[in-house]
Amino acid sequence: MRHRAPAVSQRDRRRRSVRRRAAGLAALMIVGAWLAPAGAQRQYVVAFANLTEEPGATVEGTGFTGREIRESFVLAARAYPIEMVFYDNQRDDARAMQNAEAAIARKVDLYIEYHRGAANTAIGEKLKAAGIPVLAVNYPVPGAPLYTVDNLAAGRVAGEALAQFALRSWRGQPTVAAVIGNLSATADRVPERAQGVTQALGQRLPSVRVTQVDTKGNPAQVGPLLGKFLAAHPTSKLLFAATDDATALAVKAAVESAGRVQDTAIVSHGVDRTIHGGMNDRREIDPANRGSIVIGSVAFYLDRLGYEVLPLAMRMLRGETLPARVTTRHILVTAANVFIEYPPYDMN
Amino acid sequence: MISRAILAVATALMVLAFGTSSFAQTDCKKLVPASPWGPNDQTGATNRVTPPVTKAAAAEIQDGKVIVMSYPLTDGVPLFGSRFSKTILTATSLAPGASFGENELTYMEDTWLSQSHVGTHLDGMGHIGRKDCYYNQIPMGKFITQNNMTKLGLEHLKSFATRGVLIDMVKVYQQANKFKGNSACKKPCLEKGTVITAADLQAGLKMYNVTLREGDIVIIHTGWGDLFEQFPAQNALYNSGEPGIGKDAATWLISQKVVAVGSDTWAVEVIPGESPKEAFIVHNMLLTDNGIHIIENVRTDLMAAEAASSNRATFFFSMTVPKAVGLTGNFVAIEGIR
């Protein structure tokens, strides 16, 4: 007796067909994953909310602009499996919050926050609630690791350089020092820079008096302000720590006008494009200008911020825990190492 | 006693002299690899252009079509840094009564004041080094005079009569949906700072079903040369950076044992570079470490169009390089023959 196979309804056949297709698809996916090149990496979407991108506006009491900072992220991202999304915080709490909300809506993998303001706490909480890790730049976001310039350390490098110069060249001669720049820019932490200079000079040259000269951010005031200082010290050697490169160049011009070049040494902060150049635009810090009274400038590398921050971002994305605070490695850039630190690369 | 003192001084001087010499040599051995063609090699990668290589390349000439691959050398084109190129015409013979003989022959000629790395040009072995160490571990400080080099000059180069392979990066990026152009280019061009990888090059070769052979010359079309053609209007932009190969692509090209790498850009490599603290690192990799020439400001658009219309990206590479003794490079004329 032959058994008849049980009757199969059309619906059952459809179900079996769907199951078979699903199983086939799953098998294909497994084989595909197995065959995928070992080097295939996950792509991440990383948001960078910049302090400001206002044309020409400089940041951190230096000559660097927000645009340079953004560009550094564009260039640095080339080396990573990262798609960058950019926001402009416009130095505004409300805008910064809107940017964070937009990034949450976009479901970015990591948020890099460069903002100075009370909103940072709320922004951090909001992103945390959305499960988006935060990396703070220059200003803390509670609970997030921070990458920041170290103004105090930078100031110490500058003060140390001036002290070494004085000990080498003017030992035993009457010497005075001045920290000059936008010293009232507390938001940009310029006073920390001045404090670092004063500390280093105090340790190495305890007998040298350090005067603070506040330009209130106007380099055009350097001449008039220094006129009084120079007149008060007609026979002394002069050490100047300028808190930014534009001020350093103004100091140089002022001492040249006063005929005090032989008595002067200047160290600056920043190393922006006003003070170092490329193949053709020879500037103050240049291998061909080793005799300059501008001994050097302490590098802040804000035009390379992306190169410093994105490796940290990648570590976070891969699950590593970062130190709570990572700081810029500030070094003195002089005519001897400027082409090593900033090799000229364009044809202009 | 005196003779002992003289002997001691002489010994000290000899130790100093030989010591200094061997120190410099040791340094270069640490900084630059040795040439695969021996310790006396000053030629570099054109050693690969052997008769069989040239004969095989001749098979690329199928219909006799000649494609121009160099730009006109004239005032106003973009030049690197403080480089210059200037001509002065001598035409005194055209003055009334200055012609020669019954046939009234007249003549004109030029004085050409120019630096060698201008326009479409070849970088020779003496162009790029690490400190004073150049190709094949040569300590060039010992081999330069006020006028030229006494080693690694262009006179040591062999033939460039080999196969050229065009890789169209514009098409690669367009097909991969990752093309980001620059609006100043009238024809599509990759944006400056675009890092061309080994995978990009391989995709470009696959597009035309080409496999590189030892002895090939690779020409990369980025479209950036469009800005060169707009001289002088776009010189500042052209000079401000460029798309180009990164270290990964350079490493791969080295492994393919090519003779030269050229592009429609002023440095062939990506600018700004991958690391802001490295200067023209691909130049070091290709020239200093491997003797592979770099050809800059190559006109690539015509060959790219030809390749696209014929679906063939290979050609016979015809380039004239003067036997300019002791020079680090020179402008060249290139034609791709099909």
Interface residues (C-beta under 8 A of the other chain):
Chain A: V74 L75 R78 A79 M279 N280 R304 Y307 F339 I340 E341 Y342 P343 P344 Y345 D346 M347 N348
Chain B: P78 L79 F80 G81 S82 G193 V195 A236 Y238 N239 S240 G241 W266 I271 P272 G273 E274 S275 P276 K277 E278 A279 F280
